[in-house]
Every structure is written in structure tokens, then in C-alpha cells.
Amino acid sequence: MSGDGDIGLIGLAVMGQNLVLNMNDHGYKVAVFNRTTSKVDDFLAGPAKGTQVVGTHSLKEFVGALKRPRKVMMMIRAGSSVDDMIDELVPLLEKGDIIIDGGNSHYPDSERRFETLKEKGILFMGTGISGGEEGARHGPSIMPGGNPDAWPEVKPIFQAIAAKSEDGEPCCDWVGEGGAGHYVKMVHNGIEYGDMQIICEAYQLLSGKLGLQADELSKIFAKWDEGELNSYLIEITSQIFAFKDEDGSPLFEKVLDVAGQKGTGKWTGISALDIGMPLTLIGEAVFARCLSALKNQRVEMSKHFKGPDKAFTGDKEKMIEDIRQALYASKIISYVQGFMLMRAAAGEMKWNLNYGSIALMWRGGCIIRSRFLGEIKKAFDKNKDLESLLLDDFFKQEVLKAEKGWRRVVSHAAEFGVPAPCFSTSLSFFDGYRSSRLPANLLQSQRDFFGAHTYERVDKPRGQFFHTNWTGTGGDISSSTYNV
């Protein structure tokens, strides 16, 4: 026997509860289950009171409450808990039923689960969801991947509850097979790390060297939010600066300067290293959080190394504008790198990613939602095979307009002794990426000198490798040629 539930959801933490209420608002009948069954009762007596949500107290009852093909969505902690829950669900399901992992799972786990469940006739979906509690309740960004046979069954629900862009398009579309959905969500989170760090670097320069106070910072970010930098993170940053503690002082100034992280930024960096893509800005953003965690060591170092004691004496308004330009240019580079990584991963994993669609999915509901993403969608609409966003006319011109201010900010940061790792690395990447010749010729000569690793020559066709006996005593035998 099967019930009449349109979809079931396991895991009634805040995200799970809000997704259920969102689905209910759109006319879907949702069955719910939680290992701590008292949470089911509390949910039905509280936020879900008066809705058509169906509470269950066992997995058997839960599965029995769903219509075929059964659609089971898990909003539980990533890792072994997901595997354990799948193991318990599979004996209760039938071929053609669907399991959806909506947590922040690592994409290789989603790849593995997709293949394992495919063999059993169960359709697995690894689905990235962004937007936090508010997004889950009123419209998140949803990045579905996994078994494509499951998508037609789930599409109406997901696109109904997803955020909508300004033109009414749902911020949800099919991403690709296997772990593609969770991979795109991972890169989204990595970009989020980068966006937050460059905002923090702008804040430190504005407050630490220009001496701007919280109310002034709030007004500056509110103004920035009206222009090119319009985004959720700029908007909330303005609100954070304006928020007062009980004693009337800015609350954010009392927050300990130690940043936490849950691993998705690190996963993005590791993937970039594995593939060989220069994801420098997100990498530095992750390391900036790691450095912040060394609070006790930093306090001790501050007693021994005072750094430059240089005050800013220039045009303050011009410097504020330069910092805005550095923030904007660095943001562009972050997305350039992120989309380069997704393109490389798609080639390696044989995913057919639609990059314009991904930009659309990020335009609403998610933490990195911004006006900026509309331009990315336009770029890929014009050229779906665009190799780099920097080759699009819009982004090319925007970087060129911001370049002088960007360089001045990086230079000032070095002179002032203010750490600006993401402003700096984004500029270094830009300078390296636009260089037709880099000093890697010397590096490769060194490798051949000490390890006989061979080299290619500029006066010979690519793919021909040479070895030189640089000392006259090393011999002519070269090592095998390969790249990690």
C-alpha cells in the first residue's frame, strides 16, 4: 500500500522544517520523519500546525505515507549519517523510487551513492541547497544532480519552491549526473568564502587606515549595494555595521576575530589542486580563516612585530572609491576562477554543465545572490562555450576600468602592513593570466637540471620533450614525463 504524500522529508532541523513549510505553501502534501520522534510531534504542534503535513514515527510508516514513485528527501548531517539512512531506506523502497540528499555532502560521496543505488534500481539525487533558513522558507537556490530519470518527477516541486529571478525564472534547473549538483554547490560555497573575505579586506582598510566608524561604514556599504556590487552579502554587511549592542555600541566590534568553517571551501580548494586549476582567491580565503583561528599566536606575534606605522594622508574619498574598485575587480576574478574550475571538472567527470543556467540558479535565494550574476548568465547566453569570463566584453571592460584603483589598493595595503590576501592574489592571478610568457621556463630548466624532468622548446612543436646534461656529468637519460 502507498499513501498520498507528494514527497517525504527526513531531518527536522531548521532547514528541513522550513523546506517542508515552503512545500506545503505551494500545495504539496509532505510526510516528515526525524530520528528523535519528539521533534515530529513538536513540529506538528508548532510551526506545522494547521497544515497538511503528515507526521510519522518510523521509517516504515514514513515510506508508507508516500505515493509512487516515492520521493524521499534527506536534510541530515553529511557523512556516514547519510549512508546509514540510505541503508535503512533501501529495503523499504522499490525500483524507481527516489532518494534525494539535500545536505552539504561532498560530491565524491554523491557520485558513489548514485552508482550504488543505480545498481539497485533506486534513483539518487545529490542536490545542493543554498539560502539559509530564510531561503529554505521563502525560496532557496536549488542545484539538483544525480540520476536524470528522477528529475522529471521532482522538477515541479523543486521549481515551485525555489527562489525566482527578477524575470520570474526559478533559481533551480538540472545540473548534471552523479555528483554534479553537489559539486556546483561546493563551488558556490567556495565563491561565498571569497566574497566574504574580500568584503572583510575592504572593511579593514576602510576602518583601520581611513579611520571610518561603524555608521560611516554602514552608509558606504548601503551606497555600494545600490550599484555594481549589489548583493545579499553587501546588503547584510551594511546592516551588521549599523546594528547596536545593548549599550549602544556596534555589536560586530565585540565579536571575536576567529572565523569558523565547515569544510566546503577547503573541498573546493582541494578539487582545484587535484584538477590543476589556479583557484587562488578561494584558496587564500580559506587560509585567511585558518590564520584567524591562530588567535593566541597572533596576539603574541603582535607584541614582537609592530609593522609599518604609516598613516593615510591622501584623498579619502578617492581611496574609498579605489577600495570599491578593488572589491569589484576581485569579485570578478573569483567568479572567473570558479567557472574555470567547473569547466575543468565537467571535462574530467564527463558532466554537461550549463553555466548560464548555473548563474541563473545563483541569482536568487542563495548567499551569493547578486546583480552581478545576471551578467554572467548573459555572457554564457552569448557564448555557451566561453572559455573564460574575462573574454566576455562586459567583464573585460569592467576589469580594465577597475584596474588602476585595484593596483593602488594592493600597493597601499602592503605599505600600511594591512593583510589583503584576496585582493593581492586576485591581482597576481590577473597579471599571470594576461601574460603570454611567465618565468616557468626557468622553473622547468631547474627541474630538468636536478631531476632530468625534461622540457619543451619554444622553437619546436608542442609535445616534443628534451633533456640537457646541464653539468656535463649528469648523463643523457631523462625521467618519465607526466603532470599531476
Disulfide bonds with the S-S distance in Angstrom:
none
